[in-house]
């Protein structure tokens, strides 16, 4: 995309419209190394990757009808972490870039505005950055086709809008208007403030726990989240009146042949019907089996993709001025989040590293974007034989996290907890 401009993909068009001080649409992926970070080598690594990841090194521009990207030729900034987490991307302070690279002792972090790409895309970028850094630090590592390297040229497939590629215009999805139970709590004083709790465990132990329930890690963790939300809200009569609805992202690269390094995730809602009393884990998992079978099969996801893209292609929307579009999209997104979702859980699966790289890494992790509309959400990422589950919240209370990690320990999974706040 040298000397040209690039359209935002279908999902990316949402984020500039919904971003605000308490919903930054910024997430963090990070790698904890086994050696101290050398800032000058990290800066060189970020500069070296620019030709390899052209869709990251851009600036956002406003057109009359839609936003678009242009190549960003400004100098990059690499800075030490300052305690802020997933803060609003200041295009002026960050030289117009929509991502920021930070470091702290042995940690390298990438914070990205969601319009750039989803978690998969960011992890590919971060992994390439860490690989380049380690090689500049003197480590000889065979990439084994598991990591992007600076000597490769970006492919057209990596830059495509896969939503548009797989849009067929058929089988549009009906709107889902079900109200969901809402987690209540005491909001932090500052809209930029959040609580983060990381729980790290051995992946084989987590897999054993899921297998004892004859389910997958994703369904097991979703069931634990449902159980924890109910227990945390047991004194709230609404928990016995409204269903618990969990937003579950799906990486569509695992369902359709795509190599894009932009957004290509879809989100479906796993709904657990109203519970007068807490269901045991096997029954919650059985409910989730039905929800996943109905909403996460490829035909249902194709209908969802078609529904999302058809909005963009509606002539009324297409020719609407950008300023009006952003007001409308932001209002609709806020209404949907407020009414129809309880929480969200994203399992990014296992990040497979080159054999020579894995011994140099302690673990990878993800801090998801969070707004006040959904005050508690979670992510999971596995690497180097460990899984890190991260909760982010916009409320002071930690009841959901406490019940969740107690449930893991109950099922034989030892957990090491860290937090950004004295809990």
C-alpha positions in Angstrom: 0.0 0.0 0.0 3.0 2.3 -0.5 2.0 5.8 -1.5 -1.7 4.9 -1.6 -4.7 4.7 0.7 -6.5 1.7 2.1 -10.2 1.3 3.0 -11.1 0.2 6.5 -12.4 -3.4 6.7 -16.0 -4.0 7.7 -15.3 -4.4 11.4 -12.8 -1.5 11.5 -15.4 1.0 10.4 -17.2 0.6 13.8 -14.4 1.6 16.1 -13.8 5.3 15.1 -17.5 5.9 15.7 -17.7 4.3 19.1 -14.4 5.4 20.7 -14.6 7.6 23.7 -12.8 8.3 27.0 -14.3 5.4 28.8 -14.3 3.0 25.8 -11.0 3.5 24.0 -11.2 0.5 21.7 -7.6 -0.2 22.5 -6.2 -3.5 23.6 -2.8 -4.8 24.6 -0.8 -7.9 23.7 2.5 -8.5 25.4 5.4 -10.9 25.8 7.3 -11.4 29.0 10.9 -12.3 28.2 13.5 -14.0 30.3 16.0 -11.2 29.9 15.9 -7.4 30.4 14.6 -5.4 27.4 17.2 -3.2 25.6 15.2 -0.1 24.5 17.5 0.8 21.6 17.2 -2.7 20.1 13.5 -2.6 20.5 13.3 0.7 18.6 15.4 -0.7 15.8 13.1 -3.8 15.7 10.0 -1.6 15.4 11.5 0.4 12.5 12.7 -2.8 10.8 9.2 -4.3 10.6 7.7 -1.3 8.8 8.0 -2.8 5.3 6.7 -6.2 6.5 3.5 -4.9 8.1 2.2 -2.0 6.0 -1.3 -2.2 7.4 0.0 -1.3 10.9 2.2 1.7 9.9 -0.7 3.9 8.9 -2.6 7.0 9.9 -6.4 7.4 10.0 -7.9 10.0 7.7 -11.5 11.2 7.4 -13.2 11.2 4.0 -16.6 12.6 3.2 -18.3 9.2 3.3 -15.8 6.8 5.1 -12.5 6.9 7.0 -9.5 5.5 5.2 -5.8 4.7 6.0 -2.7 6.4 4.5 0.9 5.3 5.0 2.5 7.0 8.0 6.0 8.3 7.4 6.5 9.9 10.8 9.1 8.7 13.3 8.0 5.9 15.6 7.9 6.2 19.4 9.0 3.5 21.7 8.4 4.3 25.4 8.5 2.8 28.9 5.2 1.8 30.4 3.8 4.5 32.6 1.0 2.7 34.3 -1.8 3.6 31.8 -3.5 0.5 30.4 -5.2 0.6 26.9 -5.4 4.4 27.1 -7.0 6.4 24.3 -4.8 6.6 21.2 -3.7 10.2 20.8 -3.0 10.5 17.1 -1.0 13.7 17.6 1.0 12.5 20.6 1.7 9.2 18.9 2.7 10.8 15.6 -0.5 9.6 14.1 0.1 5.9 14.6 -2.7 3.7 15.8 -0.4 1.4 17.8 2.2 2.0 20.5 5.1 -0.2 21.6 6.1 0.0 25.2 8.5 -1.9 27.5 9.0 -2.5 31.2 11.9 -4.5 32.5 11.4 -7.8 30.8 8.1 -7.1 29.1 7.4 -5.9 25.5 3.8 -4.6 25.0 1.9 -3.7 21.9 -1.2 -1.5 22.3 -3.4 -1.2 19.2 -6.5 0.6 18.2 -9.0 -2.2 17.2 -9.6 -0.7 13.8 -6.1 -1.8 12.8 -6.7 -5.5 13.3 -8.0 -8.1 15.7 -6.1 -10.1 18.4 -4.8 -12.6 15.9 -3.3 -9.8 13.7 -1.8 -8.1 16.7 -0.2 -11.3 18.0 1.4 -11.9 14.6 2.9 -8.4 14.7 4.0 -8.7 18.3 5.5 -12.2 17.6 7.5 -10.8 14.6 8.6 -7.9 16.7 9.9 -10.1 19.6 11.6 -12.4 17.1 13.4 -9.5 15.4 14.4 -8.1 18.8 15.8 -11.4 19.9 17.8 -11.8 16.7 19.2 -8.3 17.1 20.1 -9.2 20.7 22.3 -12.0 19.3 20.1 -15.1 19.5 20.2 -17.4 16.4 16.6 -18.6 15.9 15.2 -20.6 13.0 11.8 -19.0 12.3 10.4 -22.4 11.2 7.6 -20.6 9.2 6.0 -19.8 12.5 6.8 -16.1 12.6 6.9 -13.3 10.1 10.4 -12.0 9.3 11.8 -8.8 7.9 13.2 -10.4 4.8 9.6 -11.4 3.7 7.4 -9.3 1.5 3.8 -8.7 2.6 1.3 -10.5 0.5 -2.0 -9.1 -0.9 -3.8 -11.8 1.1 -2.5 -10.3 4.4 -4.0 -6.9 3.4 -7.4 -7.9 2.2 -10.8 -7.2 3.7 -11.9 -10.8 4.2 -15.4 -9.8 5.2 -16.0 -8.3 1.8 -14.3 -11.2 0.1 -16.6 -13.8 1.7 -19.8 -11.7 1.5 -22.5 -13.4 -0.6 -25.5 -11.2 0.2 -27.6 -14.2 1.1 -29.2 -15.5 4.3 -29.1 -12.3 6.3 -29.3 -12.8 10.0 -32.4 -11.7 12.0 -31.9 -9.2 14.7 -31.7 -10.5 18.3 -33.5 -8.3 20.8 -33.1 -10.4 24.0 -32.4 -8.4 27.1 -29.4 -9.7 29.2 -28.5 -9.7 32.9 -26.2 -6.8 33.7 -23.2 -7.0 36.1 -23.6 -4.2 38.7 -20.9 -2.5 40.8 -19.2 0.6 41.9 -17.6 2.5 39.0 -14.0 3.8 39.3 -13.8 7.6 39.8 -11.8 8.1 36.5 -13.2 6.9 33.2 -9.7 5.8 32.2 -9.2 3.7 35.3 -9.7 -0.1 35.2 -8.8 -3.2 37.3 -6.8 -6.0 35.7 -6.3 -9.5 37.2 -4.1 -12.0 35.5 -4.3 -15.7 36.3 -1.5 -17.9 35.0 -1.7 -21.7 34.9 -0.2 -24.8 33.2 -2.0 -25.4 30.0 -2.1 -29.3 30.4 -3.8 -28.9 33.8 -6.4 -26.6 32.3 -6.9 -29.0 29.4 -7.4 -31.9 31.9 -10.0 -29.9 33.7 -11.9 -29.2 30.5 -11.7 -32.8 29.4 -13.1 -34.1 32.7 -16.2 -32.2 31.7 -15.9 -33.7 28.2 -15.7 -30.2 26.6 -13.2 -27.7 25.1 -11.2 -25.1 27.0 -13.4 -22.4 25.4 -16.7 -23.9 26.6 -15.2 -24.8 30.0 -14.0 -21.2 30.6 -17.3 -19.8 29.3 -19.2 -22.1 31.7 -17.0 -21.0 34.6 -17.7 -17.4 33.7 -21.4 -17.9 33.6 -21.3 -19.7 37.0 -19.1 -16.9 38.5 -21.4 -14.1 37.2 -24.4 -15.9 38.8 -22.7 -16.4 42.1 -21.4 -12.8 42.2 -25.0 -11.5 41.5 -26.8 -14.1 43.7 -28.3 -11.3 45.8 -29.5 -9.4 42.8 -33.1 -10.5 41.8 -32.3 -9.7 38.2 -30.0 -12.7 38.0 -33.1 -14.9 38.3 -35.1 -12.8 35.9 -32.8 -12.3 32.9 -30.5 -14.7 31.0 -26.7 -14.4 31.2 -25.4 -13.6 27.7 -21.7 -14.1 26.9 -20.2 -12.5 23.8 -17.8 -15.1 22.2 -15.5 -14.0 19.4 -14.7 -16.4 16.6 -11.5 -16.1 14.6 -12.9 -16.7 11.1 -9.4 -17.6 9.7 -10.1 -21.0 11.3 -13.4 -21.3 9.4 -12.6 -19.8 6.0 -9.3 -19.6 4.1 -7.9 -16.2 5.0 -4.5 -14.9 5.8 -5.5 -11.3 6.5 -3.6 -9.3 9.1 -6.5 -7.0 9.6 -9.8 -7.8 11.4 -11.5 -11.0 10.6 -13.4 -12.0 13.7 -17.1 -12.4 14.3 -19.0 -12.4 17.6 -21.9 -14.5 18.6 -23.9 -14.6 21.8 -24.0 -17.7 24.0 -27.2 -17.3 26.0 -27.9 -19.2 29.3 -31.6 -19.1 30.1 -32.8 -17.7 33.3 -31.6 -19.7 36.3 -33.8 -19.8 39.5 -30.8 -21.5 41.2 -27.2 -22.1 40.0 -26.9 -24.9 37.6 -24.0 -27.4 38.0 -21.2 -27.1 35.6 -22.2 -30.1 33.4 -25.7 -28.6 32.8 -24.2 -25.2 31.9 -21.9 -26.8 29.5 -24.8 -28.7 27.9 -26.5 -25.4 27.4 -23.4 -24.0 25.8 -23.1 -27.0 23.6 -26.5 -26.1 22.1 -25.6 -22.4 21.8 -22.3 -23.1 20.1 -24.0 -25.6 17.7 -26.7 -23.2 16.8 -24.7 -19.9 16.6 -21.0 -20.9 15.9 -21.5 -23.3 13.0 -20.2 -22.0 9.6 -23.6 -21.4 8.1 -24.7 -19.3 11.1 -21.4 -17.4 11.0 -21.8 -16.8 7.3 -25.3 -15.3 7.9 -23.8 -13.1 10.5 -21.0 -12.0 8.2 -23.6 -11.2 5.5 -25.7 -9.2 7.9 -22.8 -7.1 9.0 -21.5 -6.3 5.5 -25.0 -5.7 4.1 -25.3 -2.7 6.5 -22.2 -1.2 5.0 -23.5 -1.8 1.5 -26.9 -0.4 2.1 -27.2 2.6 -0.3 -28.7 4.8 2.4 -25.6 4.1 4.6 -23.1 4.3 1.8 -24.0 7.8 0.7 -24.6 9.2 4.2 -21.9 11.7 5.2 -19.3 10.3 7.6 -20.2 12.6 10.5 -23.8 11.4 10.4 -22.7 7.7 10.1 -20.5 8.0 13.1 -23.2 9.4 15.3 -25.6 6.7 14.2 -23.1 3.8 14.5 -22.0 4.9 17.9 -25.5 5.1 19.2 -26.5 1.7 17.9 -23.3 0.1 19.2 -23.9 1.5 22.7 -27.5 0.4 22.7 -26.7 -3.2 21.7 -23.9 -3.5 24.3 -26.0 -2.0 27.1 -29.1 -4.2 26.5 -28.0 -7.6 25.1 -24.7 -8.6 26.6 -23.6 -9.6 30.2 -19.9 -10.2 29.6 -17.4 -11.4 27.0 -14.8 -14.2 26.9 -12.3 -14.5 24.1 -10.0 -17.5 23.9 -7.2 -16.7 21.4 -6.0 -20.3 21.6 -2.3 -21.3 21.5 0.5 -19.2 20.0 3.0 -21.6 18.6 6.6 -20.2 18.6 9.7 -21.3 16.8 11.5 -24.0 18.9 14.5 -21.7 19.4 12.4 -18.8 20.5 10.2 -20.5 23.1 13.0 -21.0 25.8 13.6 -17.2 25.7 10.0 -16.3 26.5 8.2 -16.7 29.8 4.7 -16.1 28.5 2.4 -14.1 26.3 -0.8 -12.3 27.4 -3.7 -10.1 26.3 -5.5 -7.3 27.9 -8.8 -6.7 26.0 -10.5 -3.4 25.3 -13.1 -2.5 27.8 -15.9 0.0 28.0 -18.4 0.8 30.8 -21.2 -0.9 28.7 -19.8 -4.3 29.7 -18.0 -3.8 33.0 -16.2 -7.2 33.3 -14.7 -9.2 30.4 -12.0 -11.9 30.1 -9.5 -13.2 27.6 -7.3 -16.3 27.5 -4.1 -17.0 25.6 -1.8 -20.1 25.7 1.9 -20.1 24.9 5.1 -21.8 26.2 3.0 -24.5 28.0 1.1 -21.9 30.0 -2.3 -20.2 29.8 -2.9 -16.7 31.0 -6.5 -15.7 31.7 -7.0 -11.9 32.1 -10.0 -10.1 33.6 -10.5 -6.4 33.0 -13.2 -4.5 34.8 -14.6 -1.0 35.1 -15.9 -1.6 38.6 -14.2 -1.8 42.0 -15.8 -5.2 43.0 -13.8 -8.3 42.1 -16.5 -10.9 42.9 -16.7 -12.4 39.4 -12.9 -12.9 39.2 -12.8 -14.4 42.7 -15.5 -17.0 42.0 -13.9 -17.8 38.6 -10.4 -18.5 39.8 -11.8 -20.4 42.8 -13.7 -22.6 40.3 -10.4 -23.4 38.5 -8.7 -24.3 41.8 -11.7 -26.5 42.7 -11.2 -28.3 39.4 -7.5 -29.0 40.2 -5.9 -26.1 38.3 -3.3 -24.2 40.3 -3.4 -20.5 39.5 -0.8 -17.7 40.1 -2.6 -14.4 40.4 -1.2 -10.9 39.7 -3.1 -7.6 39.6 -2.5 -3.9 38.8 -4.4 -2.9 42.0 -4.2 -3.9 45.7 -7.3 -6.1 45.8 
